[in-house]
Amino acid sequence: LGMPPLLLPTLNSVGAEIGKPIAPQTASVGVSTSKFVRKEGDVIRHNMGWTFILLAYLIIIAIGFYLVEPSVMTLK
């Protein structure tokens, strides 16, 4: 693919953490002891906007980092 070898595992880890706030099982466990029981959809909808903001922020950081110092992502 012509990508630095460390980029894909890094993006995989970041993607897993970005998806955590909108994962149904996380919302279910998170609301199980609160007043939001049976309102997992509301919690996920609330988190969705923040998740997209965080995703955009991390994409900008990754692109900027790759453009400024691409040699860091190579195995030597």
C-alpha positions as CSV (number, residue, x, y, z in Angstrom):
1,L,0.0,0.0,0.0
2,G,3.0,2.3,0.2
3,M,2.2,3.2,3.8
4,P,4.7,3.4,6.7
5,P,4.6,0.0,8.5
6,L,3.8,1.4,11.9
7,L,0.8,3.5,10.6
8,L,-1.8,0.7,10.3
9,P,-1.3,-0.8,13.8
10,T,-1.4,2.7,15.2
11,L,-4.6,3.6,13.4
12,N,-6.1,0.3,14.5
13,S,-5.5,1.2,18.2
14,V,-6.7,4.7,17.8
15,G,-9.9,3.5,16.0
16,A,-10.7,1.1,18.8
17,E,-10.5,3.8,21.4
18,I,-12.5,6.3,19.3
19,G,-15.3,3.8,18.9
20,K,-15.5,3.0,22.6
21,P,-17.9,5.8,23.7
22,I,-20.4,4.8,21.1
23,A,-20.2,1.0,21.5
24,P,-23.5,-0.5,22.6
25,Q,-22.0,-2.8,25.2
26,T,-20.1,0.1,26.8
27,A,-23.2,2.2,27.0
28,S,-25.1,-0.8,28.5
29,V,-22.6,-1.4,31.2
30,G,-22.2,2.4,31.8
31,V,-25.8,3.1,32.4
32,S,-26.6,-0.1,34.3
33,T,-26.2,1.5,37.8
34,S,-27.6,5.0,36.9
35,K,-30.9,6.7,36.3
36,F,-30.3,6.2,32.5
37,V,-31.2,2.4,32.5
38,R,-33.0,1.6,29.2
39,K,-31.8,4.9,27.7
40,E,-28.6,3.6,26.1
41,G,-29.6,5.1,22.8
42,D,-29.8,8.6,24.3
43,V,-26.3,8.1,25.8
44,I,-24.9,6.9,22.5
45,R,-26.5,9.8,20.6
46,H,-25.0,12.3,23.1
47,N,-21.6,10.7,22.7
48,M,-21.7,10.6,18.9
49,G,-21.0,14.3,18.4
50,W,-18.0,14.3,20.8
51,T,-16.7,11.1,19.1
52,F,-16.7,12.8,15.7
53,I,-15.0,15.9,17.1
54,L,-12.3,13.7,18.7
55,L,-11.9,11.7,15.5
56,A,-11.5,14.8,13.4
57,Y,-8.9,16.1,15.9
58,L,-6.9,12.9,15.8
59,I,-7.0,12.8,12.0
60,I,-5.6,16.3,11.8
61,I,-2.9,15.4,14.3
62,A,-2.0,12.2,12.4
63,I,-1.8,13.9,9.0
64,G,0.2,16.8,10.4
65,F,2.6,14.4,12.2
66,Y,3.0,12.4,9.0
67,L,3.7,15.5,6.9
68,V,6.2,17.0,9.4
69,E,8.1,13.9,10.4
70,P,7.3,10.9,8.2
71,S,10.6,9.1,9.1
72,V,9.3,8.4,12.7
73,M,6.8,5.9,11.2
74,T,9.5,3.7,9.6
75,L,11.1,0.7,11.1
76,K,14.9,1.0,11.3
